[in-house]
């Protein structure tokens, strides 16, 4: 039975900066199921504009693998370690990966975001993200749904429409979500601190797993 036919858990793979795509391709060619979440944006050059893709989790990719046979993954060029605790790889929650995959397939604008542990949790009731839950933030009079990978303590934010959130109303005739958001001060985008890929890799190295 091939590697892809096994429903192994997802694991987070720490890679060298800028080698996420290469490591993903090599692992897939070896038969592993991998997932590299990316964000697309248009970069302006002096003579043209070009759409480019950057990893949503710089320095990481996700791979289904057998944790008891991890040497082939660790020997892949560009791979540094498998994230875990001590010498034990820790799987990423299946629903966290599924949620980020839904966001990727939706085509909605998405970007890396500082990790959020607490916040106003909502459930999306309409639109391409119907059924997802996450923390909602009000940014520049718009809304973003923040989804997290708890093992990495990193998040992504996707733009959403207020109408997609549950329309349940309270006694005042207003949605509790609307009341919560209206009471929340807009967060200036320039005040948000984003992690660099190098900084993330250094932190993850303290919690990552390598073959002894």
C-alpha positions as CSV (number, residue, x, y, z in Angstrom):
1,X,0.0,0.0,0.0
2,X,1.5,3.4,-1.0
3,X,2.2,6.3,1.3
4,X,-0.7,8.3,-0.1
5,X,-3.2,5.5,0.6
6,X,-2.4,5.7,4.3
7,X,-4.5,8.3,6.2
8,X,-1.6,9.4,8.4
9,X,-2.0,12.5,10.6
10,X,-0.8,15.9,9.4
11,X,2.5,17.1,10.8
12,X,4.1,20.5,10.5
13,X,7.5,20.4,8.8
14,X,10.0,23.2,9.5
15,X,12.0,24.1,6.4
16,X,14.8,26.4,5.5
17,X,13.7,29.9,4.7
18,X,12.5,30.1,1.0
19,X,12.7,26.3,0.6
20,X,9.1,25.5,1.4
21,X,8.0,25.0,-2.2
22,X,11.0,22.9,-3.1
23,X,10.6,20.6,-0.1
24,X,6.9,20.2,-0.8
25,X,7.6,19.2,-4.3
26,X,10.3,16.7,-3.3
27,X,8.1,15.1,-0.6
28,X,5.1,14.8,-3.0
29,X,7.4,13.2,-5.6
30,X,8.3,10.7,-2.9
31,X,4.6,9.8,-2.5
32,X,3.7,12.0,0.5
33,X,0.5,14.1,0.7
34,X,1.6,17.6,1.4
35,X,-0.1,21.0,1.9
36,X,1.6,24.4,1.5
37,X,-0.8,27.2,2.2
38,X,0.0,30.3,0.2
39,X,-1.3,33.8,-0.2
40,X,-1.5,35.5,-3.6
41,X,-0.8,39.1,-4.3
42,X,0.2,41.3,-7.2
43,X,3.8,42.7,-7.1
44,X,4.6,45.8,-9.2
45,X,7.9,45.8,-11.1
46,X,9.3,48.7,-13.0
47,X,8.0,47.4,-16.3
48,X,5.2,45.0,-15.3
49,X,2.9,43.6,-12.7
50,X,3.1,40.0,-11.6
51,X,1.0,37.7,-9.4
52,X,3.2,36.0,-6.8
53,X,2.6,33.5,-4.1
54,X,4.1,33.5,-0.6
55,X,3.6,30.9,2.1
56,X,1.0,31.7,4.7
57,X,3.2,30.0,7.3
58,X,6.7,31.1,6.3
59,X,9.2,28.3,7.0
60,X,6.6,25.6,7.3
61,X,4.7,23.0,5.2
62,X,2.3,20.3,6.3
63,X,2.7,16.6,5.5
64,X,0.8,13.4,6.2
65,X,3.3,10.9,7.5
66,X,4.0,8.0,9.8
67,X,5.8,9.5,12.8
68,X,7.5,6.1,13.4
69,X,9.1,6.3,9.9
70,X,10.2,9.9,9.7
71,X,13.7,9.5,8.5
72,X,12.8,9.8,4.8
73,X,11.1,13.2,5.5
74,X,14.0,14.5,7.6
75,X,16.4,13.5,4.8
76,X,14.6,15.6,2.3
77,X,16.6,18.6,1.1
78,X,15.3,21.8,2.6
79,X,13.7,20.0,5.6
80,X,15.1,21.0,9.1
81,X,12.8,19.3,11.6
82,X,9.4,18.0,12.4
83,X,7.5,20.1,14.9
84,X,6.7,18.5,18.2
85,X,7.7,18.3,21.9
86,X,11.1,16.9,22.8
87,X,11.7,14.0,20.5
88,X,8.1,13.3,19.9
89,X,6.3,14.7,16.7
90,X,2.9,16.2,17.5
91,X,0.2,16.0,14.9
92,X,-1.6,19.1,13.8
93,X,-5.4,19.1,14.4
94,X,-7.2,17.7,11.4
95,X,-9.9,20.4,11.6
96,X,-7.4,23.2,11.6
97,X,-5.8,22.0,8.4
98,X,-9.3,21.4,6.8
99,X,-10.3,25.0,7.7
100,X,-7.3,26.6,6.1
101,X,-7.7,24.4,3.0
102,X,-11.3,25.7,2.8
103,X,-10.0,29.2,2.9
104,X,-7.4,28.5,0.2
105,X,-10.0,27.1,-2.1
106,X,-12.4,30.0,-1.5
107,X,-10.1,32.4,-3.3
108,X,-10.8,35.1,-0.7
109,X,-7.9,37.5,0.2
110,X,-5.9,35.8,3.0
111,X,-2.7,36.9,4.9
112,X,-0.5,35.7,7.8
113,X,-1.7,37.0,11.1
114,X,-0.3,37.1,14.7
115,X,-1.5,34.2,16.8
116,X,-4.8,34.7,18.6
117,X,-5.7,32.5,21.5
118,X,-8.8,34.4,22.6
119,X,-11.4,36.6,21.0
120,X,-15.0,36.8,19.8
121,X,-15.6,33.4,18.2
122,X,-18.2,33.3,15.4
123,X,-19.6,30.7,13.0
124,X,-19.9,31.5,9.3
125,X,-23.4,30.7,8.2
126,X,-23.2,31.7,4.5
127,X,-20.8,32.2,1.7
128,X,-17.8,30.0,0.6
129,X,-16.7,29.5,4.2
130,X,-20.1,28.3,5.5
131,X,-19.7,26.2,8.6
132,X,-16.3,27.5,9.7
133,X,-15.7,29.0,13.1
134,X,-13.0,31.4,14.1
135,X,-12.2,34.7,15.8
136,X,-13.6,37.7,14.1
137,X,-11.8,41.1,14.0
138,X,-12.8,44.5,12.7
139,X,-10.0,45.9,10.5
140,X,-10.3,49.2,8.7
141,X,-14.1,49.0,8.8
142,X,-13.9,45.5,7.3
143,X,-14.0,42.1,8.9
144,X,-11.4,39.3,9.1
145,X,-11.9,35.8,10.3
146,X,-8.8,34.5,12.0
147,X,-7.9,30.8,11.9
148,X,-5.1,29.3,13.9
149,X,-2.7,26.3,13.9
150,X,-2.4,26.0,17.7
151,X,0.7,23.7,17.5
152,X,2.6,26.5,15.6
153,X,1.0,29.3,17.5
154,X,0.4,31.0,14.2
155,X,-2.7,32.3,12.5
156,X,-4.0,33.5,9.1
157,X,-6.7,36.1,8.5
158,X,-9.3,36.0,5.6
159,X,-11.6,38.8,4.6
160,X,-15.3,38.0,5.2
161,X,-18.6,39.7,4.6
162,X,-20.6,40.7,7.8
163,X,-23.7,39.1,6.2
164,X,-22.0,35.7,6.3
165,X,-22.0,35.7,10.2
166,X,-25.0,34.2,12.1
167,X,-28.0,36.5,11.8
168,X,-29.4,35.6,15.3
169,X,-30.7,38.8,16.9
170,X,-31.2,39.7,20.6
171,X,-34.0,41.6,22.3
172,X,-32.7,44.9,20.9
173,X,-33.3,43.7,17.4
174,X,-29.6,43.6,16.7
175,X,-27.2,40.7,16.1
176,X,-24.9,40.0,19.1
177,X,-22.1,39.9,16.7
178,X,-22.9,43.4,15.4
179,X,-23.1,44.8,18.9
180,X,-19.8,43.2,19.7
181,X,-18.1,44.5,16.6
182,X,-19.5,48.0,16.9
183,X,-18.2,48.2,20.4
184,X,-14.7,47.2,19.2
185,X,-12.2,49.8,18.1
186,X,-10.9,49.3,14.6
187,X,-7.4,47.8,14.6
188,X,-5.0,49.9,12.4
189,X,-3.2,47.4,10.1
190,X,0.1,49.1,10.5
191,X,0.0,48.4,14.3
192,X,-0.2,44.7,13.8
193,X,3.2,42.9,14.4
194,X,3.9,40.2,11.9
195,X,6.5,37.4,12.5
196,X,9.3,37.0,10.0
197,X,10.1,33.6,8.6
198,X,13.5,33.6,10.3
199,X,12.0,34.5,13.7
200,X,9.4,31.8,13.3
201,X,12.0,29.2,12.4
202,X,14.2,30.1,15.4
203,X,11.3,29.7,17.8
204,X,10.1,26.5,16.2
205,X,13.6,25.1,16.5
206,X,13.3,25.1,20.2
207,X,10.2,22.9,19.9
208,X,11.0,20.8,16.9
209,X,11.9,17.2,16.5
210,X,15.0,15.9,14.8
211,X,16.3,12.4,14.4
212,X,18.9,11.7,17.1
